[in-house]
Amino acid sequence: MLLLRSSGDLFTDLSKGKTMRLIPFVLVAFCPALAVAAPKPLAAAKHTPPVYLDVPSVWIQIVSRDDSGYGVKAEFRIAGATSSADRVRFDWKSGGKVVGTGTCSSDYYADNKIIFASCELQKDVKAKGPIDIDVVYIDDADDKEYLVTTLKTTVMNWKGIGKSQHWGHTPDDLLATAWIRNSEDSSTFHVPLFDFWSSANLVGEHQLRCTVDGKKLPDFEVHLDNSKASSQTSIESSFTQPKVQRTYAYTHVGMNPGFHYGSKSDFGSYDASKVRWAIDNPGKWDCMLRMGGKPVRQFMFTVNNKGMIEPSEMQKGKGALPTLPWVALIDMKIPKDNGVEKRIRADALKKSIGFGIPWPDHPKAKELQAAFPPTMGTPDK
């Protein structure tokens, strides 16, 4: 029925040629409401300054809830934020559709324009297989949203004992790269922190054997601990079946290499002569991390004449990753048959460098990809 207003409180029913008096407080819907789609987030580069993710500090943990599905916890460090009121969320997408949204509590660091977000999915989901994770930054000044990046993972669903189910993921590409960042006490001690992931527990005192432009240095005594890049330093998924109990574990490692970077003149009140300095040996470093005499990681980087560690040549390629000013991507290889790693997936390492982030397009990246060891270790099922 179509109603048109004629005058005062009178309406005309055009279908019957009759006039009716308006009844107060009665609302008649004449047509269905049109759904208004939310605007898509803007590109990260559209923000001033551009926002970007600190890739090596990303942490995503799937929390299995048995037959009700799973929850998700995550941490993101985003540079380019402008206010303590700015916000972060993530959209959990399966088949291109949002199946869950993660809300975040945040800490803002004004000096560096960084927002550190600790996030959790609002409700449990059951989506499995390939998942896209849109990390979205919201600027409080104008409430505009910006897509910082899209991460990727694959959710696994394992049948347990009886009717029980287990959910999790195996982010094998986390093992692909290594980074160097300032440690927490860098303002005084200038200690670089080697930042990488392993499928084994490497915590402890070990040895770093280095050459510079082919010349061997005395070995460094190094300490490996949990990484300081994020508050969470491990990712685990597990399941139990009648004849099999399996855990997939990934540990975020921080390594103090036993030497210092930068200028010896900026060392506070401490005696700079009693520590070892990268600036004493500028050039191309090739270092092997050794555990019990066995090589477990090879790190390659250049120290310039200011004693600073330069980013990998990969960062000159197309698709180079934006990094925090004190973070540098370096070259890394995993020696074959190192006897330590619990799981290696060569295809995952060659495809991406942490939750689906693409490698930079550079010959150096292809060289490193070709050197990864073959697939081995804990099976998928």
N, C-alpha and C positions, 0 to 999 in steps of 0.2 A: 504494500500500500504506500503510495506517495503522498505526502502532506506538504502543502505550500501555505505560507502565511499570507493572509489577505490584509487584515488591518486589526489593530487592537489585540484582543485575545481570541480572535476568530481565525480558524484554519479551514481550508477548503479541501475536501477529499475529491481529487480530480477523477478517481476511478468511478465515483458514484454521483458526482455533481452535487454533493451535500456540503453544508457548512456546519462546523462543530465548534463549541466553546472549549478553549484551552483549560485543562485541569491542572491546577498548580502542582508543582513538585513531581510530575510524571515525566520521565525522560524516555523518549522513543528513539531507538537507533535506526537510522535510515540507510546506512551502508556499512559494510565491514570495515574495521580500522585497518589502515595500512601499516605493516611492520616496517620500522625504520632500522636499517642495518647500521651497526656501529661503524664509524670510519676506521679504515685500516691504519695501523701505526705508520708513522712516517719513517723514512730511512734514517739510520743512525747518523749519517753525515749531515742531515738537515738541521740537527741540533747545534747550538752555539754554546760552548765548543762541541765538536762531534763526540758522541758517547761510544765507548768500546769496552769490550770484556777483557779482563785479565785472564787469558785462557788457562795458564798453568794452575790457577787457584780454584778452578771450577770443581765442585763436588756434588754428585747426585747419587743418592742412595734410595733404592727401592725397598720398601718395608712390607714384607709378606704378611697377609692377614688370613691365610688359608682360603676357604671357599668364598669369602666375601670380597676377594680381590687383593689389592695392594694400595699402600700409600706411597708418597714420594716426599723426601726431604732433599733440599738443595741449598747450596751457597754460591753466590755470585759476587764478584768484586767488579764494579763498573766505574770507569774513569769518565770525566766530563760532566759529572753532576754539578748542580749549581746551588743547591739549597738542602738544608736538613729536612725540609718538608717534602722533598721529592720521594717518589715511590718506585717500587719494582714489583713485577709479577711475572709468572711464567704460565704459558698455555701448553698443556699436554695434548698433543694432536695425534690421532690415529686415522690413516686414510685421508688426510687433509682436513679432518674435522676436529674441533676442540672437544675433547671428552673430559677434561678436567682443568681447573685453574688453580695455580699455586699463589697464595698470598705471602707477603714477606714483611718481616720487621727489619729495620735498617739502621745502621750507624753511618753518620756522615762525617767525613774528614775534610774540613774546609781548605786546609793548606794545600792539599793535593787534588781537590775536587773529586774525591772518590766516595762512592757509596757502597757499603758492604751489606749485602742482603742475605738474611737467613730465612729460608722459605719452606712452606709445606703445602702439599696439595689439600684443598678444602675438603674433599671427600674421596673415599676409596673408589678405584676404577678396576676394570677387568680387561682393558685393551691390551692385547699382546702382539708380538711381531714388531715391525719397524715403527718407531715413534719419533716425531719431530717435537722439539721443545723450543718454542718461541720465547726468548727472554725480552721482556718489554720494560722500558724505562718511562716513567710519567713525570714530566716537569710540572711542579706545582704552580709555577708562575702563570701558566696558561692552560694547564691540564691537557696538554698535547702529549700523545704517546709516540714513542720511538722504538722501532724494532732493533734492538742491540745486535742480536745474532740469532740464528736458528741452529740449535744443537741436535744431535741425533743419537739414539740408542735403540736397542732391540730388547723388548721384554720377553723373557722366557717363562713358560708355565710348566712345571714339573709335577707329575702325579706322585703323591706320597703314599703312605700306608693307609689302607682302607679308602675312604673318600677324601682324605686330606689332599690339599694342593699347596704348592710352593711357587712363589713368584720371585723373580730377580732379573739381573742383567749381568753381562760379562763385557765390560768396556775395555776390550783388549787393546784398542788403539791408544790408550793412555801411555803405553810403554814406548811409544814411537819417538819421543823427543826428550830433550833436557834443556833446562834454562839456568841462567845464573841471575840471582837477585841479591840485593844487600840483605844481610841478616839484621835482626832487631837491634844489635849493638853496633851497627855500621858507622854511626855518627862519631864514635870514639875509636873503634878498632879496625874499621874498614875490612871487615871479613865478608868475602863473597859466599853466598849460599848456593850450592848446586842443588837444583830442584828437579826431581824426576820421580817416576812411578816404577814399581816392581811388583811381580806376582809372588815374590818371596819376602821374607822378613830379613832385611839387611842391617838392622840396627846394631851398632857396636863399633869397636875400634878396628880400623883396617888400614890398608896401605895404598898410596897413590904413587905410581911410577910414571914419571914424565920425561919427555925429551923436548927441547926447544930448538927448532931448526935442525933437528937431528942429533943435537948434543944432549947426552943424558944428564939429568939433575940428580942430586941425592934424593932418595925416596921421602915422601911426605907421610907423616902419621896423620890419619884422617879420622874424623868422628862422624858416624851416620846416626841420625835420629829422625823423629817425625818432622815433616816439613812444617815450617812456620807460615807457609803461604795461606793456610786456612785453618779454622779451628777443628775441622774434621780431617783425619789423616788416613782413613781406610774406607774401602768399599767392599762389602761382602754379600754374597748370595749363597744359599745352601738348601739342600733338600735331603730327605731321608726316605729310603725305600726299603722293602724287606731285606734286600741283599746289598744295598749300596747306600752309603752316606757320603755326601760330597759337599765341599765348600770351595767357592771361587773367591779368592781374596786378592785385593790390590792395595798396596801400601804406598802412600805418598812420602817420599824420602827427602830429607834435607841433609846435605853433606858439607861439613866444614872442611875445606881442602888442606888446611895447614899453612896457607900463605895469605898475604894481605894485598889489597889492590890500592891504587892511587898513590899519592905523594907521601913520602916519609915525613915531610915537614908539617903535615896536618894530622898529628897523632896524639894531641893532647899532652898530658904530663907523663905518659908512659915512655919507656926506653925503646925507640924504634929499632935499635941495633940488636935487640934480643929476639926478634921475630923475622920470619922470611917474607920477602916482598916479590910480587910479580914484576915490579918495575926494574928489578935487577936483571931480568931475563926477557926483554921484549922480543917478540917474534911469534912464530907459529908453534903452539904447544900441542903435544899429543900425549894424553895421559890415560893410563890404564888403572882402573880401580880393581884391586886384588883382594880376595878373601881367602885366607889359608893357602896363598900361593897361586890361586886360580883367578884368571881375569873374568870379571863379571860385567864391566861397562868400560867403554872407550870414549873419552871426551876429547874433542878437537876444537881449538879456539885460538884467536890471535890476541896477544897483549901488545898494546901500543906503547909509544915512548912516554906516555903519562901514567903507565901502570894500570890502565883500564882494559877490561875485557870487551872486545868488540862483538857486535852481533854477527851471526853467521852470514855468509854470502847469500844464503837463501832469502834474506830479508831485502835483497835488491830485485827479487823476481816479482812477477805479476801475482797479485793476491797475497803479498807480504802481510804478516799479521801485525796489527798495531800493538805495541807493548807499552807498559808503564816506563817512565824515564829510567828507572833503576833496574829494569828487567831486560835481559838479552837472551834470545834464542841461540843456542850453540849446537854444533854438530855432535851426534852421538851414535854409537853402534853398540849392539849387543853381541858379544863374542859367541860363536857357535860352541855348543857343548860346554857351556859354562858351569853346568851342574848345580845351578842355584834356582833359576826361574822355574816355577811350577807349571806355567802355561805360556805358550807363544802361539799367536795366530798371525802368520806372515801376511795373509791377505788383508787383515784389518790394519796392520802396521803400515802397509804400503798405500792403503786407501786414504787414511786420515790421521790426524795427530791429536786425538782427544775429543771424544763425543762428536765425531763426525766433522770436525773443523778441517777443511781441505789443506793440503800441503801448499806452500808457495810454489809457483811455476818457475823452477830454476834448475839448471843441470845438477847443482849440488844436492837438491832434494832427491832427484832420481838416483844419484850415486848412493846416498844413504839408504834409500828404499831397496836397492839391489843387494845391499850387504846384510839385510836382516836374516837371522837364522830361519830355518824351515819350521813349519808348524809342528808343535809338540806339546806334550803335557796333558793336563786334565781334559777329558772329552766333554762335549756339550751335553750329552745325555747319559 
